[in-house]
Amino acid sequence: MITPWQWNTKLATGNDEIDGQHKELLARVNHLMEAVSQGNKKEAVADTFRFLETYAVIHFASEENLQQKYGYPEYIYHKCLHQDFITNLQNLIKKFGREGVTPEISMELSKTVCEWLVEHICLEDKKLADFLKAKGLK
């Protein structure tokens, strides 16, 4: 079984809205990883993939709205990172649709979703949170 990604202080940005959404994303990613590793029915995994895709879009829009509202100087770059993630996730969903649950899908899921998300939170989202804190927001 693939080790679940746990929320910890390393991932905390200090922005309550962003952190709450990140916690939900990680919980959903863990649910998806568990479903894939247990070889759950294709429909159950597909439903979780769809939810994750939808929630990621909502979360990214929330972050991008904050960036636009407060004039975040790295808005365009950050938005491109989000779009790349969505594109990669959609490609993985299509591959899953063609091939079903495979060891390769599990590995790609870990790299494309889990590792990217944690790295993005630790680097890019923390920069955004620091910018928002400097604006007096929490």
N, CA, C and O atoms as a GROMACS GRO file, in nm:
protein
  552
    1MET      N    1   0.083  -0.119   0.000
    1MET     CA    2   0.000   0.000   0.000
    1MET      C    3   0.087   0.125   0.000
    1MET      O    4   0.193   0.127   0.063
    2ILE      N    5   0.044   0.227  -0.070
    2ILE     CA    6   0.117   0.352  -0.079
    2ILE      C    7   0.092   0.432   0.049
    2ILE      O    8  -0.021   0.439   0.097
    3THR      N    9   0.199   0.491   0.103
    3THR     CA   10   0.188   0.569   0.226
    3THR      C   11   0.106   0.694   0.201
    3THR      O   12   0.130   0.768   0.105
    4PRO      N   13   0.007   0.720   0.288
    4PRO     CA   14  -0.073   0.841   0.270
    4PRO      C   15   0.007   0.966   0.306
    4PRO      O   16   0.099   0.963   0.388
    5TRP      N   17  -0.032   1.073   0.243
    5TRP     CA   18   0.030   1.202   0.271
    5TRP      C   19  -0.044   1.264   0.388
    5TRP      O   20  -0.166   1.282   0.384
    6GLN      N   21   0.030   1.297   0.491
    6GLN     CA   22  -0.031   1.352   0.612
    6GLN      C   23  -0.009   1.502   0.621
    6GLN      O   24   0.097   1.552   0.584
    7TRP      N   25  -0.109   1.572   0.670
    7TRP     CA   26  -0.096   1.715   0.695
    7TRP      C   27   0.003   1.733   0.810
    7TRP      O   28  -0.003   1.660   0.908
    8ASN      N   29   0.092   1.829   0.798
    8ASN     CA   30   0.184   1.860   0.906
    8ASN      C   31   0.222   2.007   0.898
    8ASN      O   32   0.185   2.077   0.804
    9THR      N   33   0.295   2.054   0.998
    9THR     CA   34   0.329   2.196   1.004
    9THR      C   35   0.415   2.242   0.887
    9THR      O   36   0.414   2.360   0.852
   10LYS      N   37   0.488   2.151   0.827
   10LYS     CA   38   0.569   2.185   0.709
   10LYS      C   39   0.480   2.233   0.594
   10LYS      O   40   0.522   2.314   0.512
   11LEU      N   41   0.357   2.184   0.590
   11LEU     CA   42   0.264   2.220   0.483
   11LEU      C   43   0.179   2.342   0.516
   11LEU      O   44   0.114   2.398   0.426
   12ALA      N   45   0.177   2.384   0.640
   12ALA     CA   46   0.092   2.497   0.681
   12ALA      C   47   0.145   2.627   0.621
   12ALA      O   48   0.263   2.659   0.631
   13THR      N   49   0.054   2.702   0.559
   13THR     CA   50   0.090   2.832   0.505
   13THR      C   51   0.060   2.944   0.604
   13THR      O   52   0.117   3.054   0.594
   14GLY      N   53  -0.028   2.917   0.699
   14GLY     CA   54  -0.070   3.020   0.792
   14GLY      C   55  -0.195   3.093   0.746
   14GLY      O   56  -0.249   3.176   0.820
   15ASN      N   57  -0.241   3.065   0.625
   15ASN     CA   58  -0.365   3.124   0.575
   15ASN      C   59  -0.475   3.019   0.596
   15ASN      O   60  -0.471   2.911   0.537
   16ASP      N   61  -0.572   3.052   0.681
   16ASP     CA   62  -0.673   2.955   0.720
   16ASP      C   63  -0.751   2.898   0.602
   16ASP      O   64  -0.776   2.777   0.596
   17GLU      N   65  -0.789   2.983   0.508
   17GLU     CA   66  -0.867   2.937   0.392
   17GLU      C   67  -0.784   2.841   0.306
   17GLU      O   68  -0.832   2.733   0.270
   18ILE      N   69  -0.664   2.880   0.274
   18ILE     CA   70  -0.577   2.797   0.190
   18ILE      C   71  -0.543   2.667   0.262
   18ILE      O   72  -0.549   2.560   0.202
   19ASP      N   73  -0.507   2.675   0.390
   19ASP     CA   74  -0.472   2.554   0.464
   19ASP      C   75  -0.590   2.458   0.473
   19ASP      O   76  -0.572   2.336   0.460
   20GLY      N   77  -0.709   2.509   0.494
   20GLY     CA   78  -0.827   2.423   0.500
   20GLY      C   79  -0.849   2.350   0.369
   20GLY      O   80  -0.882   2.231   0.368
   21GLN      N   81  -0.831   2.420   0.259
   21GLN     CA   82  -0.849   2.357   0.129
   21GLN      C   83  -0.737   2.256   0.101
   21GLN      O   84  -0.762   2.150   0.043
   22HIS      N   85  -0.615   2.288   0.144
   22HIS     CA   86  -0.505   2.192   0.126
   22HIS      C   87  -0.531   2.064   0.206
   22HIS      O   88  -0.503   1.954   0.158
   23LYS      N   89  -0.583   2.079   0.326
   23LYS     CA   90  -0.614   1.960   0.408
   23LYS      C   91  -0.716   1.872   0.336
   23LYS      O   92  -0.703   1.750   0.333
   24GLU      N   93  -0.818   1.935   0.278
   24GLU     CA   94  -0.920   1.859   0.205
   24GLU      C   95  -0.860   1.793   0.081
   24GLU      O   96  -0.891   1.677   0.053
   25LEU      N   97  -0.776   1.864   0.009
   25LEU     CA   98  -0.710   1.805  -0.108
   25LEU      C   99  -0.629   1.682  -0.069
   25LEU      O  100  -0.637   1.578  -0.134
   26LEU      N  101  -0.550   1.695   0.038
   26LEU     CA  102  -0.468   1.581   0.081
   26LEU      C  103  -0.555   1.464   0.125
   26LEU      O  104  -0.522   1.348   0.098
   27ALA      N  105  -0.665   1.493   0.193
   27ALA     CA  106  -0.756   1.385   0.235
   27ALA      C  107  -0.812   1.313   0.113
   27ALA      O  108  -0.821   1.190   0.112
   28ARG      N  109  -0.849   1.389   0.010
   28ARG     CA  110  -0.905   1.328  -0.111
   28ARG      C  111  -0.799   1.251  -0.189
   28ARG      O  112  -0.827   1.145  -0.246
   29VAL      N  113  -0.678   1.305  -0.193
   29VAL     CA  114  -0.568   1.234  -0.259
   29VAL      C  115  -0.544   1.102  -0.188
   29VAL      O  116  -0.526   0.999  -0.252
   30ASN      N  117  -0.542   1.104  -0.056
   30ASN     CA  118  -0.522   0.981   0.021
   30ASN      C  119  -0.634   0.880  -0.006
   30ASN      O  120  -0.608   0.761  -0.018
   31HIS      N  121  -0.756   0.929  -0.016
   31HIS     CA  122  -0.869   0.842  -0.047
   31HIS      C  123  -0.850   0.777  -0.184
   31HIS      O  124  -0.874   0.658  -0.202
   32LEU      N  125  -0.806   0.857  -0.280
   32LEU     CA  126  -0.783   0.806  -0.414
   32LEU      C  127  -0.669   0.704  -0.415
   32LEU      O  128  -0.680   0.599  -0.478
   33MET      N  129  -0.560   0.736  -0.346
   33MET     CA  130  -0.446   0.644  -0.340
   33MET      C  131  -0.487   0.511  -0.278
   33MET      O  132  -0.446   0.404  -0.325
   34GLU      N  133  -0.569   0.518  -0.174
   34GLU     CA  134  -0.616   0.396  -0.108
   34GLU      C  135  -0.703   0.314  -0.203
   34GLU      O  136  -0.689   0.192  -0.212
   35ALA      N  137  -0.793   0.382  -0.274
   35ALA     CA  138  -0.882   0.312  -0.367
   35ALA      C  139  -0.801   0.243  -0.477
   35ALA      O  140  -0.830   0.130  -0.514
   36VAL      N  141  -0.700   0.313  -0.529
   36VAL     CA  142  -0.617   0.255  -0.635
   36VAL      C  143  -0.537   0.137  -0.581
   36VAL      O  144  -0.531   0.032  -0.645
   37SER      N  145  -0.476   0.154  -0.464
   37SER     CA  146  -0.390   0.048  -0.411
   37SER      C  147  -0.469  -0.076  -0.372
   37SER      O  148  -0.415  -0.187  -0.374
   38GLN      N  149  -0.596  -0.059  -0.336
   38GLN     CA  150  -0.678  -0.173  -0.299
   38GLN      C  151  -0.749  -0.235  -0.420
   38GLN      O  152  -0.823  -0.332  -0.407
   39GLY      N  153  -0.724  -0.176  -0.536
   39GLY     CA  154  -0.785  -0.230  -0.658
   39GLY      C  155  -0.936  -0.218  -0.658
   39GLY      O  156  -1.007  -0.304  -0.710
   40ASN      N  157  -0.987  -0.109  -0.598
   40ASN     CA  158  -1.132  -0.089  -0.594
   40ASN      C  159  -1.190  -0.084  -0.736
   40ASN      O  160  -1.117  -0.068  -0.834
   41LYS      N  161  -1.318  -0.099  -0.743
   41LYS     CA  162  -1.386  -0.098  -0.872
   41LYS      C  163  -1.351   0.029  -0.948
   41LYS      O  164  -1.334   0.136  -0.890
   42LYS      N  165  -1.341   0.013  -1.077
   42LYS     CA  166  -1.304   0.124  -1.164
   42LYS      C  167  -1.396   0.244  -1.144
   42LYS      O  168  -1.350   0.358  -1.147
   43GLU      N  169  -1.524   0.220  -1.125
   43GLU     CA  170  -1.620   0.330  -1.109
   43GLU      C  171  -1.590   0.411  -0.982
   43GLU      O  172  -1.599   0.534  -0.984
   44ALA      N  173  -1.556   0.342  -0.874
   44ALA     CA  174  -1.527   0.412  -0.748
   44ALA      C  175  -1.402   0.498  -0.761
   44ALA      O  176  -1.398   0.611  -0.712
   45VAL      N  177  -1.300   0.444  -0.826
   45VAL     CA  178  -1.177   0.521  -0.847
   45VAL      C  179  -1.205   0.639  -0.940
   45VAL      O  180  -1.157   0.749  -0.916
   46ALA      N  181  -1.281   0.616  -1.045
   46ALA     CA  182  -1.315   0.723  -1.140
   46ALA      C  183  -1.392   0.835  -1.071
   46ALA      O  184  -1.366   0.953  -1.098
   47ASP      N  185  -1.486   0.800  -0.983
   47ASP     CA  186  -1.561   0.902  -0.908
   47ASP      C  187  -1.468   0.987  -0.822
   47ASP      O  188  -1.483   1.109  -0.815
   48THR      N  189  -1.372   0.923  -0.759
   48THR     CA  190  -1.279   0.996  -0.673
   48THR      C  191  -1.188   1.084  -0.758
   48THR      O  192  -1.158   1.197  -0.719
   49PHE      N  193  -1.143   1.034  -0.872
   49PHE     CA  194  -1.064   1.114  -0.964
   49PHE      C  195  -1.142   1.240  -1.004
   49PHE      O  196  -1.088   1.350  -1.002
   50ARG      N  197  -1.268   1.222  -1.041
   50ARG     CA  198  -1.350   1.336  -1.085
   50ARG      C  199  -1.367   1.438  -0.973
   50ARG      O  200  -1.359   1.558  -0.997
   51PHE      N  201  -1.391   1.389  -0.850
   51PHE     CA  202  -1.405   1.482  -0.739
   51PHE      C  203  -1.275   1.559  -0.720
   51PHE      O  204  -1.277   1.681  -0.702
   52LEU      N  205  -1.162   1.489  -0.722
   52LEU     CA  206  -1.033   1.554  -0.702
   52LEU      C  207  -1.010   1.660  -0.809
   52LEU      O  208  -0.962   1.769  -0.779
   53GLU      N  209  -1.042   1.628  -0.932
   53GLU     CA  210  -1.026   1.725  -1.040
   53GLU      C  211  -1.111   1.849  -1.016
   53GLU      O  212  -1.063   1.961  -1.030
   54THR      N  213  -1.236   1.828  -0.980
   54THR     CA  214  -1.327   1.940  -0.954
   54THR      C  215  -1.279   2.022  -0.835
   54THR      O  216  -1.278   2.145  -0.841
   55TYR      N  217  -1.240   1.955  -0.728
   55TYR     CA  218  -1.196   2.027  -0.608
   55TYR      C  219  -1.067   2.105  -0.635
   55TYR      O  220  -1.051   2.216  -0.585
   56ALA      N  221  -0.976   2.047  -0.712
   56ALA     CA  222  -0.852   2.118  -0.745
   56ALA      C  223  -0.883   2.246  -0.821
   56ALA      O  224  -0.824   2.350  -0.794
   57VAL      N  225  -0.976   2.239  -0.916
   57VAL     CA  226  -1.014   2.357  -0.992
   57VAL      C  227  -1.071   2.464  -0.900
   57VAL      O  228  -1.037   2.582  -0.912
   58ILE      N  229  -1.157   2.424  -0.807
   58ILE     CA  230  -1.217   2.518  -0.712
   58ILE      C  231  -1.109   2.580  -0.623
   58ILE      O  232  -1.106   2.701  -0.602
   59HIS      N  233  -1.020   2.495  -0.571
   59HIS     CA  234  -0.914   2.544  -0.484
   59HIS      C  235  -0.822   2.641  -0.558
   59HIS      O  236  -0.789   2.748  -0.507
   60PHE      N  237  -0.781   2.603  -0.678
   60PHE     CA  238  -0.691   2.690  -0.754
   60PHE      C  239  -0.758   2.823  -0.787
   60PHE      O  240  -0.693   2.927  -0.782
   61ALA      N  241  -0.885   2.820  -0.820
   61ALA     CA  242  -0.958   2.944  -0.847
   61ALA      C  243  -0.961   3.032  -0.723
   61ALA      O  244  -0.947   3.154  -0.733
   62SER      N  245  -0.979   2.972  -0.607
   62SER     CA  246  -0.980   3.047  -0.481
   62SER      C  247  -0.846   3.116  -0.458
   62SER      O  248  -0.841   3.235  -0.426
   63GLU      N  249  -0.736   3.041  -0.476
   63GLU     CA  250  -0.603   3.100  -0.462
   63GLU      C  251  -0.581   3.211  -0.564
   63GLU      O  252  -0.530   3.318  -0.530
   64GLU      N  253  -0.620   3.186  -0.688
   64GLU     CA  254  -0.598   3.284  -0.794
   64GLU      C  255  -0.680   3.410  -0.772
   64GLU      O  256  -0.635   3.520  -0.805
   65ASN      N  257  -0.801   3.396  -0.716
   65ASN     CA  258  -0.882   3.513  -0.684
   65ASN      C  259  -0.812   3.599  -0.578
   65ASN      O  260  -0.810   3.722  -0.589
   66LEU      N  261  -0.756   3.535  -0.477
   66LEU     CA  262  -0.680   3.610  -0.376
   66LEU      C  263  -0.560   3.681  -0.439
   66LEU      O  264  -0.531   3.796  -0.407
   67GLN      N  265  -0.492   3.612  -0.529
   67GLN     CA  266  -0.376   3.670  -0.595
   67GLN      C  267  -0.414   3.793  -0.676
   67GLN      O  268  -0.345   3.895  -0.671
   68GLN      N  269  -0.522   3.783  -0.750
   68GLN     CA  270  -0.567   3.897  -0.830
   68GLN      C  271  -0.615   4.012  -0.740
   68GLN      O  272  -0.581   4.128  -0.764
   69LYS      N  273  -0.691   3.979  -0.640
   69LYS     CA  274  -0.748   4.081  -0.552
   69LYS      C  275  -0.640   4.163  -0.484
   69LYS      O  276  -0.655   4.284  -0.467
   70TYR      N  277  -0.530   4.099  -0.445
   70TYR     CA  278  -0.426   4.169  -0.369
   70TYR      C  279  -0.300   4.197  -0.451
   70TYR      O  280  -0.198   4.238  -0.395
   71GLY      N  281  -0.306   4.176  -0.581
   71GLY     CA  282  -0.195   4.212  -0.669
   71GLY      C  283  -0.069   4.129  -0.651
   71GLY      O  284   0.042   4.182  -0.653
   72TYR      N  285  -0.086   3.999  -0.635
   72TYR     CA  286   0.029   3.910  -0.618
   72TYR      C  287   0.117   3.917  -0.742
   72TYR      O  288   0.069   3.890  -0.852
   73PRO      N  289   0.244   3.952  -0.727
   73PRO     CA  290   0.330   3.972  -0.845
   73PRO      C  291   0.360   3.844  -0.924
   73PRO      O  292   0.399   3.853  -1.041
   74GLU      N  293   0.344   3.726  -0.865
   74GLU     CA  294   0.371   3.601  -0.936
   74GLU      C  295   0.243   3.531  -0.980
   74GLU      O  296   0.240   3.409  -1.001
   75TYR      N  297   0.137   3.608  -0.994
   75TYR     CA  298   0.006   3.553  -1.030
   75TYR      C  299   0.011   3.469  -1.158
   75TYR      O  300  -0.035   3.355  -1.158
   76ILE      N  301   0.065   3.523  -1.265
   76ILE     CA  302   0.066   3.453  -1.394
   76ILE      C  303   0.143   3.320  -1.383
   76ILE      O  304   0.096   3.217  -1.430
   77TYR      N  305   0.259   3.324  -1.320
   77TYR     CA  306   0.339   3.203  -1.302
   77TYR      C  307   0.263   3.099  -1.221
   77TYR      O  308   0.258   2.981  -1.257
   78HIS      N  309   0.204   3.144  -1.109
   78HIS     CA  310   0.131   3.054  -1.020
   78HIS      C  311   0.012   2.992  -1.094
   78HIS      O  312  -0.015   2.872  -1.082
   79LYS      N  313  -0.059   3.073  -1.170
   79LYS     CA  314  -0.173   3.025  -1.247
   79LYS      C  315  -0.128   2.920  -1.349
   79LYS      O  316  -0.197   2.820  -1.369
   80CYS      N  317  -0.014   2.941  -1.413
   80CYS     CA  318   0.039   2.843  -1.509
   80CYS      C  319   0.071   2.710  -1.441
   80CYS      O  320   0.047   2.604  -1.497
   81LEU      N  321   0.126   2.716  -1.320
   81LEU     CA  322   0.154   2.594  -1.245
   81LEU      C  323   0.025   2.518  -1.218
   81LEU      O  324   0.020   2.395  -1.230
   82HIS      N  325  -0.079   2.591  -1.180
   82HIS     CA  326  -0.209   2.529  -1.155
   82HIS      C  327  -0.262   2.462  -1.282
   82HIS      O  328  -0.309   2.349  -1.278
   83GLN      N  329  -0.253   2.533  -1.394
   83GLN     CA  330  -0.304   2.478  -1.519
   83GLN      C  331  -0.226   2.353  -1.559
   83GLN      O  332  -0.285   2.256  -1.608
   84ASP      N  333  -0.095   2.354  -1.539
   84ASP     CA  334  -0.014   2.236  -1.569
   84ASP      C  335  -0.060   2.116  -1.485
   84ASP      O  336  -0.068   2.004  -1.535
   85PHE      N  337  -0.089   2.141  -1.357
   85PHE     CA  338  -0.135   2.034  -1.270
   85PHE      C  339  -0.266   1.977  -1.321
   85PHE      O  340  -0.282   1.855  -1.331
   86ILE      N  341  -0.360   2.064  -1.354
   86ILE     CA  342  -0.492   2.019  -1.403
   86ILE      C  343  -0.475   1.938  -1.532
   86ILE      O  344  -0.538   1.833  -1.548
   87THR      N  345  -0.391   1.986  -1.622
   87THR     CA  346  -0.366   1.914  -1.747
   87THR      C  347  -0.307   1.776  -1.719
   87THR      O  348  -0.351   1.676  -1.777
   88ASN      N  349  -0.209   1.769  -1.630
   88ASN     CA  350  -0.147   1.640  -1.596
   88ASN      C  351  -0.247   1.547  -1.529
   88ASN      O  352  -0.248   1.427  -1.556
   89LEU      N  353  -0.330   1.601  -1.442
   89LEU     CA  354  -0.433   1.520  -1.376
   89LEU      C  355  -0.533   1.468  -1.479
   89LEU      O  356  -0.571   1.351  -1.474
   90GLN      N  357  -0.576   1.553  -1.570
   90GLN     CA  358  -0.670   1.510  -1.674
   90GLN      C  359  -0.609   1.402  -1.762
   90GLN      O  360  -0.678   1.307  -1.800
   91ASN      N  361  -0.482   1.415  -1.794
   91ASN     CA  362  -0.415   1.311  -1.874
   91ASN      C  363  -0.409   1.179  -1.798
   91ASN      O  364  -0.428   1.072  -1.856
   92LEU      N  365  -0.384   1.187  -1.668
   92LEU     CA  366  -0.381   1.067  -1.585
   92LEU      C  367  -0.520   1.003  -1.578
   92LEU      O  368  -0.534   0.881  -1.581
   93ILE      N  369  -0.623   1.086  -1.569
   93ILE     CA  370  -0.761   1.036  -1.566
   93ILE      C  371  -0.794   0.964  -1.697
   93ILE      O  372  -0.855   0.857  -1.696
   94LYS      N  373  -0.752   1.022  -1.809
   94LYS     CA  374  -0.776   0.957  -1.938
   94LYS      C  375  -0.703   0.824  -1.947
   94LYS      O  376  -0.758   0.725  -1.994
   95LYS      N  377  -0.579   0.823  -1.901
   95LYS     CA  378  -0.501   0.699  -1.903
   95LYS      C  379  -0.568   0.594  -1.815
   95LYS      O  380  -0.577   0.477  -1.852
   96PHE      N  381  -0.616   0.636  -1.699
   96PHE     CA  382  -0.688   0.544  -1.610
   96PHE      C  383  -0.812   0.490  -1.682
   96PHE      O  384  -0.844   0.372  -1.671
   97GLY      N  385  -0.882   0.577  -1.754
   97GLY     CA  386  -1.001   0.534  -1.827
   97GLY      C  387  -0.970   0.428  -1.931
   97GLY      O  388  -1.052   0.339  -1.955
   98ARG      N  389  -0.853   0.437  -1.992
   98ARG     CA  390  -0.814   0.339  -2.094
   98ARG      C  391  -0.760   0.210  -2.033
   98ARG      O  392  -0.792   0.101  -2.080
   99GLU      N  393  -0.679   0.223  -1.926
   99GLU     CA  394  -0.604   0.109  -1.874
   99GLU      C  395  -0.654   0.054  -1.741
   99GLU      O  396  -0.621  -0.059  -1.705
  100GLY      N  397  -0.734   0.133  -1.669
  100GLY     CA  398  -0.778   0.090  -1.537
  100GLY      C  399  -0.666   0.103  -1.434
  100GLY      O  400  -0.568   0.174  -1.456
  101VAL      N  401  -0.683   0.036  -1.322
  101VAL     CA  402  -0.586   0.042  -1.214
  101VAL      C  403  -0.467  -0.046  -1.249
  101VAL      O  404  -0.479  -0.168  -1.263
  102THR      N  405  -0.352   0.017  -1.263
  102THR     CA  406  -0.228  -0.056  -1.293
  102THR      C  407  -0.119  -0.005  -1.198
  102THR      O  408  -0.134   0.103  -1.140
  103PRO      N  409  -0.012  -0.080  -1.181
  103PRO     CA  410   0.100  -0.028  -1.099
  103PRO      C  411   0.155   0.103  -1.154
  103PRO      O  412   0.197   0.191  -1.078
  104GLU      N  413   0.155   0.116  -1.286
  104GLU     CA  414   0.204   0.240  -1.347
  104GLU      C  415   0.115   0.359  -1.309
  104GLU      O  416   0.166   0.468  -1.281
  105ILE      N  417  -0.016   0.337  -1.308
  105ILE     CA  418  -0.110   0.444  -1.269
  105ILE      C  419  -0.082   0.485  -1.124
  105ILE      O  420  -0.081   0.603  -1.092
  106SER      N  421  -0.059   0.387  -1.038
  106SER     CA  422  -0.029   0.418  -0.897
  106SER      C  423   0.096   0.503  -0.885
  106SER      O  424   0.098   0.600  -0.809
  107MET      N  425   0.200   0.468  -0.959
  107MET     CA  426   0.325   0.545  -0.955
  107MET      C  427   0.304   0.686  -1.009
  107MET      O  428   0.352   0.783  -0.950
  108GLU      N  429   0.232   0.697  -1.120
  108GLU     CA  430   0.207   0.828  -1.178
  108GLU      C  431   0.120   0.913  -1.087
  108GLU      O  432   0.140   1.034  -1.076
  109LEU      N  433   0.024   0.850  -1.022
  109LEU     CA  434  -0.061   0.921  -0.928
  109LEU      C  435   0.023   0.979  -0.815
  109LEU      O  436   0.005   1.095  -0.776
  110SER      N  437   0.113   0.900  -0.763
  110SER     CA  438   0.199   0.946  -0.656
  110SER      C  439   0.284   1.064  -0.701
  110SER      O  440   0.294   1.164  -0.629
  111LYS      N  441   0.343   1.054  -0.818
  111LYS     CA  442   0.431   1.160  -0.866
  111LYS      C  443   0.352   1.281  -0.916
  111LYS      O  444   0.381   1.395  -0.877
  112THR      N  445   0.254   1.257  -0.999
  112THR     CA  446   0.180   1.366  -1.063
  112THR      C  447   0.094   1.444  -0.964
  112THR      O  448   0.081   1.566  -0.974
  113VAL      N  449   0.035   1.374  -0.870
  113VAL     CA  450  -0.058   1.439  -0.779
  113VAL      C  451   0.007   1.466  -0.643
  113VAL      O  452   0.016   1.581  -0.601
  114CYS      N  453   0.049   1.362  -0.576
  114CYS     CA  454   0.096   1.377  -0.438
  114CYS      C  455   0.224   1.460  -0.427
  114CYS      O  456   0.228   1.560  -0.355
  115GLU      N  457   0.326   1.417  -0.497
  115GLU     CA  458   0.453   1.488  -0.486
  115GLU      C  459   0.441   1.631  -0.536
  115GLU      O  460   0.495   1.723  -0.474
  116TRP      N  461   0.370   1.651  -0.647
  116TRP     CA  462   0.353   1.786  -0.700
  116TRP      C  463   0.281   1.874  -0.599
  116TRP      O  464   0.322   1.988  -0.574
  117LEU      N  465   0.174   1.822  -0.543
  117LEU     CA  466   0.093   1.900  -0.450
  117LEU      C  467   0.174   1.942  -0.328
  117LEU      O  468   0.170   2.059  -0.288
  118VAL      N  469   0.245   1.849  -0.269
  118VAL     CA  470   0.325   1.880  -0.150
  118VAL      C  471   0.434   1.982  -0.184
  118VAL      O  472   0.455   2.078  -0.110
  119GLU      N  473   0.502   1.961  -0.296
  119GLU     CA  474   0.607   2.055  -0.336
  119GLU      C  475   0.549   2.193  -0.364
  119GLU      O  476   0.606   2.295  -0.324
  120HIS      N  477   0.435   2.197  -0.431
  120HIS     CA  478   0.370   2.324  -0.463
  120HIS      C  479   0.330   2.400  -0.336
  120HIS      O  480   0.350   2.521  -0.326
  121ILE      N  481   0.274   2.327  -0.241
  121ILE     CA  482   0.236   2.390  -0.114
  121ILE      C  483   0.358   2.446  -0.044
  121ILE      O  484   0.358   2.561   0.000
  122CYS      N  485   0.463   2.365  -0.034
  122CYS     CA  486   0.583   2.405   0.040
  122CYS      C  487   0.657   2.522  -0.023
  122CYS      O  488   0.717   2.604   0.047
  123LEU      N  489   0.652   2.531  -0.154
  123LEU     CA  490   0.726   2.638  -0.222
  123LEU      C  491   0.635   2.755  -0.262
  123LEU      O  492   0.647   2.865  -0.208
  124GLU      N  493   0.546   2.730  -0.353
  124GLU     CA  494   0.469   2.838  -0.413
  124GLU      C  495   0.359   2.893  -0.322
  124GLU      O  496   0.342   3.014  -0.310
  125ASP      N  497   0.285   2.804  -0.258
  125ASP     CA  498   0.176   2.852  -0.175
  125ASP      C  499   0.226   2.922  -0.049
  125ASP      O  500   0.160   3.013   0.001
  126LYS      N  501   0.340   2.881   0.001
  126LYS     CA  502   0.397   2.951   0.117
  126LYS      C  503   0.440   3.093   0.077
  126LYS      O  504   0.426   3.186   0.156
  127LYS      N  505   0.493   3.109  -0.044
  127LYS     CA  506   0.527   3.244  -0.092
  127LYS      C  507   0.401   3.330  -0.099
  127LYS      O  508   0.402   3.447  -0.059
  128LEU      N  509   0.294   3.272  -0.151
  128LEU     CA  510   0.168   3.345  -0.159
  128LEU      C  511   0.119   3.382  -0.019
  128LEU      O  512   0.078   3.496   0.004
  129ALA      N  513   0.123   3.287   0.073
  129ALA     CA  514   0.076   3.314   0.209
  129ALA      C  515   0.160   3.424   0.275
  129ALA      O  516   0.106   3.510   0.344
  130ASP      N  517   0.291   3.422   0.254
  130ASP     CA  518   0.377   3.528   0.309
  130ASP      C  519   0.339   3.663   0.252
  130ASP      O  520   0.337   3.763   0.324
  131PHE      N  521   0.310   3.667   0.123
  131PHE     CA  522   0.266   3.790   0.058
  131PHE      C  523   0.136   3.840   0.120
  131PHE      O  524   0.121   3.958   0.149
  132LEU      N  525   0.041   3.748   0.139
  132LEU     CA  526  -0.088   3.786   0.198
  132LEU      C  527  -0.072   3.833   0.342
  132LEU      O  528  -0.141   3.925   0.385
  133LYS      N  529   0.017   3.769   0.418
  133LYS     CA  530   0.044   3.812   0.556
  133LYS      C  531   0.099   3.953   0.558
  133LYS      O  532   0.063   4.034   0.643
  134ALA      N  533   0.187   3.984   0.463
  134ALA     CA  534   0.245   4.118   0.455
  134ALA      C  535   0.136   4.222   0.424
  134ALA      O  536   0.152   4.340   0.457
  135LYS      N  537   0.028   4.178   0.363
  135LYS     CA  538  -0.087   4.266   0.334
  135LYS      C  539  -0.184   4.273   0.453
  135LYS      O  540  -0.286   4.342   0.448
  136GLY      N  541  -0.150   4.200   0.560
  136GLY     CA  542  -0.233   4.202   0.681
  136GLY      C  543  -0.344   4.099   0.680
  136GLY      O  544  -0.438   4.110   0.760
  137LEU      N  545  -0.336   4.000   0.592
  137LEU     CA  546  -0.439   3.898   0.584
  137LEU      C  547  -0.392   3.769   0.649
  137LEU      O  548  -0.273   3.739   0.650
  138LYS      N  549  -0.485   3.694   0.702
  138LYS     CA  550  -0.450   3.565   0.761
  138LYS      C  551  -0.540   3.457   0.711
  138LYS      O  552  -0.525   3.341   0.750
   0.00000   0.00000   0.00000
